[in-house]
Amino acid sequence: MPNLPTALLDRFAAGELIAVIAQDAASKEVLMMAWMSEESLNLTLKTKQATYWSRTRNSLWVKGESSGHYQEVISLTYDCDGDCILLQVNQTGAACHTGERTCFHTEISLA
């Protein structure tokens, strides 16, 4: 198991969740945003399956466990502040619970 960066460990120790962006490894399309706890990050690293923390269910959530729309994790990087993780994934099926390929499918007009 890799050692987690101090910036992430400090946030987990403070009881924080870390924001996570899932991006398609091939197309670079942004698929979704979710949250990770230290436990979900460790499970993701161990299994290579995206595992998140559901704030609504207050529990671990393996992406695709009920839908079959799994995310195989190809790589993980974190930002300079240690408060966001970028997952590069191979997405099976839709990433969004609405059935859309990506959760970012509703545009806000700039007009």
Sine and cosine of phi, psi and omega as CSV:
sin_phi,cos_phi,sin_psi,cos_psi,sin_omega,cos_omega
0.00,0.00,0.80,-0.60,0.00,-1.00
-0.92,0.40,0.47,-0.88,0.11,-0.99
-0.96,0.27,0.73,-0.68,0.02,-1.00
-0.98,0.17,0.56,-0.83,0.02,-1.00
-0.88,0.47,0.55,-0.84,0.00,-1.00
-0.83,0.56,-0.64,0.77,-0.02,-1.00
-0.85,0.53,-0.66,0.75,0.02,-1.00
-0.96,0.29,-0.69,0.73,-0.01,-1.00
-0.87,0.49,-0.63,0.78,0.03,-1.00
-0.89,0.45,-0.65,0.76,0.01,-1.00
-0.93,0.37,-0.67,0.74,0.05,-1.00
-0.89,0.45,-0.66,0.75,0.01,-1.00
-0.89,0.46,-0.49,0.87,0.03,-1.00
-0.99,0.12,0.05,1.00,0.03,-1.00
0.99,0.10,0.22,0.97,-0.02,-1.00
-1.00,0.08,0.46,-0.89,0.22,-0.98
-0.99,-0.11,0.44,-0.90,0.00,-1.00
-0.96,-0.28,0.75,-0.66,0.09,-1.00
-0.93,0.38,0.64,-0.77,-0.02,-1.00
-0.74,-0.67,0.75,-0.66,0.11,-0.99
-0.95,-0.30,0.79,-0.61,0.09,-1.00
-0.98,-0.17,0.79,-0.61,-0.04,-1.00
-0.80,-0.60,0.68,-0.74,0.05,-1.00
-0.89,0.45,0.81,-0.58,-0.08,-1.00
-0.90,0.43,-0.54,0.84,-0.05,-1.00
-1.00,0.05,-0.78,0.62,-0.10,-0.99
-1.00,0.04,-0.30,0.95,-0.08,-1.00
0.94,0.35,0.20,0.98,0.06,-1.00
-0.92,0.39,0.72,-0.69,0.07,-1.00
-0.97,0.24,0.84,-0.55,-0.11,-0.99
-0.99,-0.12,-0.72,0.70,-0.09,-1.00
-0.23,-0.97,0.21,-0.98,0.12,-0.99
-0.82,-0.57,0.64,-0.77,0.03,-1.00
-0.50,-0.87,-0.16,-0.99,-0.02,-1.00
-0.83,-0.55,0.50,-0.86,0.09,-1.00
-0.78,-0.62,0.61,-0.79,0.20,-0.98
-0.99,-0.15,0.12,-0.99,0.06,-1.00
-0.87,0.49,-0.65,0.76,0.00,-1.00
-0.90,0.44,-0.69,0.72,-0.01,-1.00
-0.93,0.38,-0.57,0.82,0.07,-1.00
-0.91,0.41,-0.70,0.71,0.03,-1.00
-0.88,0.47,-0.65,0.76,0.04,-1.00
-0.91,0.41,-0.63,0.78,0.05,-1.00
-0.88,0.48,-0.71,0.70,0.01,-1.00
-0.90,0.44,-0.62,0.78,-0.04,-1.00
-0.95,0.30,-0.70,0.71,-0.14,-0.99
-0.99,-0.13,-0.29,0.96,-0.09,-1.00
0.91,0.42,0.29,0.96,0.11,-0.99
-0.93,-0.37,0.77,-0.64,-0.03,-1.00
-0.86,0.51,0.86,-0.51,0.01,-1.00
-0.81,-0.58,0.82,-0.57,-0.10,-0.99
-0.89,-0.45,0.10,-1.00,0.14,-0.99
-0.95,-0.32,0.87,-0.49,0.02,-1.00
-1.00,0.07,0.90,-0.43,0.02,-1.00
-0.95,0.32,-0.50,0.87,0.00,-1.00
-0.97,0.26,-0.60,0.80,0.01,-1.00
-1.00,-0.05,-0.21,0.98,-0.04,-1.00
0.82,0.58,0.73,0.68,-0.03,-1.00
-0.38,-0.93,0.22,-0.98,0.09,-1.00
-0.91,0.42,0.49,-0.87,-0.04,-1.00
-0.58,-0.82,0.93,-0.36,0.09,-1.00
-1.00,0.10,0.89,-0.46,-0.02,-1.00
-0.85,0.53,0.82,-0.57,0.03,-1.00
1.00,-0.10,-0.10,1.00,-0.05,-1.00
-0.84,0.55,-0.64,0.77,0.01,-1.00
-0.98,-0.20,-0.47,0.88,-0.08,-1.00
-1.00,-0.06,-0.38,0.93,-0.12,-0.99
0.99,0.11,0.05,1.00,-0.03,-1.00
-0.99,-0.13,0.95,0.32,-0.10,-1.00
-0.96,0.28,0.32,-0.95,0.12,-0.99
-0.84,-0.54,0.95,-0.32,0.10,-0.99
-0.99,0.13,0.86,-0.51,-0.08,-1.00
-0.99,0.14,0.82,-0.58,0.01,-1.00
-0.99,-0.11,-0.66,0.75,0.03,-1.00
-0.40,-0.91,0.36,-0.93,0.06,-1.00
-0.76,-0.65,0.70,-0.71,0.16,-0.99
-0.71,-0.71,0.35,-0.94,0.06,-1.00
-0.78,-0.62,0.39,-0.92,-0.08,-1.00
-0.99,0.16,0.11,-0.99,-0.10,-0.99
-0.90,0.44,-0.41,0.91,0.01,-1.00
-1.00,-0.03,-0.16,0.99,-0.03,-1.00
0.94,0.34,0.48,0.88,0.00,-1.00
-0.84,-0.54,0.20,0.98,0.05,-1.00
-0.45,-0.90,0.64,-0.77,0.02,-1.00
-0.89,-0.45,0.64,-0.77,0.09,-1.00
-0.94,-0.35,0.87,-0.49,0.09,-1.00
-0.99,-0.17,0.77,-0.64,0.21,-0.98
-0.99,-0.11,0.84,-0.55,-0.12,-0.99
-0.75,-0.66,0.40,-0.92,0.28,-0.96
-0.99,-0.13,0.93,-0.36,-0.07,-1.00
-1.00,0.01,0.79,-0.62,0.14,-0.99
-0.99,-0.15,0.88,-0.48,0.01,-1.00
0.95,0.31,-0.37,-0.93,-0.04,-1.00
-0.97,0.24,0.59,-0.81,0.08,-1.00
-1.00,0.06,-0.50,0.86,-0.08,-1.00
-1.00,0.02,0.60,-0.80,0.02,-1.00
-0.91,0.42,-0.23,0.97,0.04,-1.00
-0.99,0.12,-0.13,0.99,-0.04,-1.00
0.99,-0.14,-0.10,1.00,0.06,-1.00
-0.96,0.27,0.45,-0.89,0.02,-1.00
-0.86,0.51,-0.66,0.75,-0.02,-1.00
-0.78,-0.62,0.47,-0.88,0.07,-1.00
-0.96,0.28,-0.30,0.96,-0.04,-1.00
-0.99,-0.13,0.94,0.35,-0.05,-1.00
-0.88,-0.48,0.05,1.00,0.01,-1.00
-0.91,-0.41,0.91,-0.42,-0.08,-1.00
-1.00,0.05,0.60,-0.80,0.14,-0.99
-0.98,-0.18,0.82,-0.58,-0.04,-1.00
-0.93,0.38,0.67,-0.75,0.06,-1.00
-1.00,0.04,-0.09,1.00,-0.05,-1.00
-0.97,0.24,0.00,0.00,0.00,0.00
